[in-house]
Amino acid sequence: MDRINRLKQAITQLSDSEAKSLLFQLFSQAETNESAEFVKELREVKHSLMAVPPTSHAQTVHIVFGDSTAGNLQIAFHDTAYKETEVVLVLPDILSIGPVKDLHTKEGIQARFQWLKDRFQDEINERDAYMRGMMEAIERIKAIPPHQDIVIWTGNNANEQTGLRLVLALLKDKWNTIFILNTFTAFHEIYIYPALAEENYPKTSSELSSDELVLFYDQYDMRPIRKAKRESLCKEGWNMLLEEGRSMLSDEPHLIRTWQDHELWHNSHIDCDDDFIIACAKRMHMEEGMSDFIKAARVVGEVYGQMEQYRGTEWIEYRLRCLIERGIFTYEGDLKAMRLYQVKLNP
């Protein structure tokens, strides 16, 4: 614990850029560390730094999706007057994959996380902590008092757009004034980068720095969400929670969500990204003139960087293991952790 406290104190004294550089080095070291203990300690530091203060005295509640965005926003508010008036609530999971039926209930959250446990690696046993984080966040959202304004941070990706709809469903009977801050829209209204817009940057709010987030909050012209739009998005959210929006062609639950043409699309085909993973691996072999094994982490990183949709690295690594089971990839090493094995496309 002393080691954790010293690391926490050191990080809080660093500037934004210095802290990011340090954490990059630490996580790079974690990739090659044979023990999961080092990664576990870093996770504990992260969660202690992101402890959420009470919401009762805040003027505005910010709801974000993903620990990275929450951490950056808390850093952004830390040394400003916002520290006294704003509070950040985070739904820590990636909502573009997996079941979301009944996610407003304890049973629904448990069912979702069992689905994830059955498929994703959990080397340092933090899946249960994420489940508790989701339960706490949802209960705190339900308990937001009516006098507080609410800002929901979203972006042009299925994770945050799914979260937006689910949160509005949770807030269905509340009279709070609600604002939506789309970080992609804010970025391209404040900065003029047509090339980045074409490349769909920023893909998620997590790609933005704390300085950019507070700049958007200060300068982006936010207006309360209109009643008709709120009702429409709320209805979409309840359809997901109640699984009323299933395809007419299939009784399978919707497990994959995609953001395309400014709409949220749902499907039940969990192998929808497999061809893209294969294409990325094939390109890596060709570009490097290699027919030998490639570290699984490198393949996952390449796919993550090139994939238009945002589903997270755990999802990509899960699909890579599924492709191994199908005989499309050969592997050597230990499949218990991504850093422990290498893969090669079969002819």
N, C-alpha and C positions, 0 to 999 in steps of 0.2 A: 504494500500500500504506500510506503514511503516513496518508492520509485515512481508510482503513479502520480502522487502529489507533487513531486519535484518536476516531473514532465509537464503536468498541468500548469504549474506556476510559470515555467519557462515559456510555454506557448502563449499564455495570456499577456506576457510582457513583450511579445514580438509584434511587429507590424504585420499587416495583411499579407504582403508579399513574402516576408521572411517566414511567417508561419506556414504558408503554402509550400515553400521550398523545403522546409524542414520535414513536413509531413510527407512530401513526395519521397524524400530520401528514406524516411522510416518505413513507408509502405513498400518501397523498392527492396529494402533489406528484408522485409517480411516475406516477399515472394521467394527468396532463396533460403529462408530459415526453415530448418527441418522440423522445428517444434512449433506447434500452434500457440504456445504460451505467449510469444512476443506479439502476435496478432491480437490475441485476447486482451492483453494489457492496453494496446492502442485503442481497442474498442471501448474499454472501460474509461479511458481518458476522454474519448469522444462523447460518451454518454454523460459523464460528469460535467463536461464543459457545456453541454446542451440542456442542462437541467432547466425545466420550465418554471418560471415564477408564477405565483397565484394570479388568476385572471380577474379577480373581483374588483380591483381598483383601476384596471386599465381602461383607457378611453377607446382603444381600438384593438381588436383581436385579428391577428394575421394567421390565415390557415394556408399551409404549404404542404407539398407532397415530396417526401424524400429528405433524409437527414442532411444531405449536403446543402440543399437550399435553405433548410432551417438554420444550420450552423452559420452560413454566410449572412443570413438576414439578422441573426442575433448579434454577430460581430458588427454588422453595419449600424445597429441601434446602440451598441454598447457604450460608445463614447460620445453620444449625442443626447439631446433632451428627450428623444424618443424612448430612452431607457426607462423613463418614469411613466410614459403614457401608452406604450405599445407592448403587447405580449404575443409570442409566436407559438402556435400549436402545429404539430406536424403529424401527418399520417405517414409512417416511415416506409410503408411497403410500396412495391411497384405494381400498380393496379391495371397495367395493360395486359397482364397475363393472370390466369388462374380464375377460379370461381369467385363471384362477388355476391351470390345469392344470400340474402338475409344477413348481409354484413353489418346491419344496424343492430344485430343481436349477438349475444355471447356465443350462441350455438353456431351462428353463421361464420363468425370469426374463427372459431375452433375448426370448423369444417374446411375453411380456406387454408388455414395453416397446416392442417393434416395433409391436404393435397400437395402443398409445397414441400412438406417434410418427406413425402413419399418420392419426390423427384429431385430435389435439390440437395447438394452437399451441405453439411452443417458441421464442419470440422471442429469449430470452437463452441458449439452448442448455444448459438445466439438466436435460434429461431423462436424459442419460447419467449425470449425478451422482446422480440419484434411483435409477437402476438399480444403480449401484455401492453406494449406501446400503442398498438392499434385500439385495443379495448379502452385504454385510458383516454386516448385522443377522441374517440367517438363519444364517450360519456361526457367529456369536457365540452365538446361542440354542442351536444344536446343541452348542456347546462349554462350556455352563454346567456347572461341576463339581457333583457330587452334594450337597456340604455346604451349598450356598447355597439359601435360600428364594427362591421366585419369586412375585411379585405381578403379575398380568395385569390391567391397567386396561381396562375396557370400559364400554359404555353401551347405551342402548336405540336402537341404529341399526345398519344393515347393515354399515357399514364396520368398526366395532369388534367386532361379533359374528362377522363373517367372520374377522377377525384372531384372535379368541379361539380359534376352532376350528382354524385353520391352525397356530397356535402350539402348541396341545395335541397336534396331530398330530406336530409336530416334536419334542415332548418325550415321545413315546410310550414310549420305553424307558428313561426317566430316573426315578429314585426321589426326586427333590426334592419337598419339601413345596410345594404350589402353592395360592395364594390368588387368588380373583377379587374385584376391587373394582369393582362397578358404580356409576359416579358418579351415575346417575339415582336408583338406589335409596338410595345414601348421602345424597344431597342431600335427599330427601324423608323420610328417617328423622331427620335432624338438624334440618331446617327443616320447618315446617308451612305449606305454601303449596298448598292444594288447587287453586287456579286455575292455578298454574304446572304442576301435575301434569297437569291436563286439557289444557293447551297443549303437553304433551310437552317441557317445559323441565327440565333442559338436554337439547337434542337430541343433543349430542355432548360429550365431555369437554373439547374445545377451547374451549367456551363458558365454562368455569369459570376463576377466577383462581388464581394460585399459592397464595394464602392459603387458599382453599377446598379445594384439593387436599391440602395438608398437614393441614388440619383433618380431612378425611375419613380420611386415613391414620392420624391420631392417635386418632380417636374412633369410627370405624365398626367395628362388631363383626365382624371378618373371621375366618372359620374355614376350615381347609383344605378344598379341594374334595373331596367324597365320591367314592369309587372308582367307583361306578356312573355318576355324572354325568360324571366325567372320561372314562370309557371311551366314553360315549355321544357327548360333544362331540368327542372324538378321532376316533371313527369318522366323524362328519359331516365333519371336516376332511380325513380321508384320502379320502373320497368326492369331495370337491371337487378335491383334488390329482390324483386318478386319473381324474376325470370319470366316475365310476361312477353318479352320481346324476342322469343326464340324464332328461328327460321321456320317457315312453312314447310321446308323440305327436310327438316331433321328435328328429332326430339332431343338431340344431344345438347347439353348446356353450352352456352357461349363461354369459351375459355380464352380467346384471343381477341384483343381490341386493337384497331388500327385507325390512325388519324389520316384521312385522305380527302382532298377537295373540301376542306373545312367542315367535314362531317366525321362522326365517330361510327366506325363500322365494326360489327361483331361477327365472329365465326367460331366454329367448333373444331377447326382443322389444326391440331397442335403441331403438325409437320409443315406448316406453311413457310417456315424460314429455312428448311433443310436444303433446298436447292441453292440458296444464297450462300450458306455455309460451305457447301461443296465447291461452288464457283470461286469463293475467296481462297480456299485451300489450294485449289488447282492453280490459281494465279500465283500464289506464293511459291509453289513448286516451279512454275515456269520462269518467273522473274529471277529467282535465285539459282536457277539451273540445278535444282536439287531433286533427287528422288529419294532422299533419306527422310528420317523422321523429323518432325517439327514440334517444338514444345507446344503443348495444348494451350498454354496461356497466351502464346503468340497468335495462334489461330483465333482464339476467342477475342483478343484485343483487336486483330485486324477486322474481324466481322463486326465487332461493336463500333469501330470507327467508321466503317463503310455503310453500315445498315441505315436506311432512311428512317425506319421506325425505331422507337425506343422501348426495349423490353428488358434491358439489364444484362450483365455478364453471366449471372447464374443461369438465366434461361438459355443463353447460347451454349454454355458448357453442358447443360442438361441435354440439349438437342445433339451436341457433339457425341455424348455417350450413347444416345439412341442410335446415331449413325454407325457407331462402332458395333452395337448389337446387331444391326442390319447387315454388317459385313462390308459397308462402304469404306470405312476406315479400318486400318490395322493400328494397334497401339502397343507400346511397350512401357512398363512401369506399373504404377499403382493408381487405380482409378478412384481411390478414396479422396484424392484432392487434385485439383487442376494442376498445381505446380509439380506434381509427382509423376506425370506421364507425358508421353509424346505420341503423336499420331502421324499416319501416312496414308494418303489416298490409295486404295487398291486400284490396279489397272482397270 
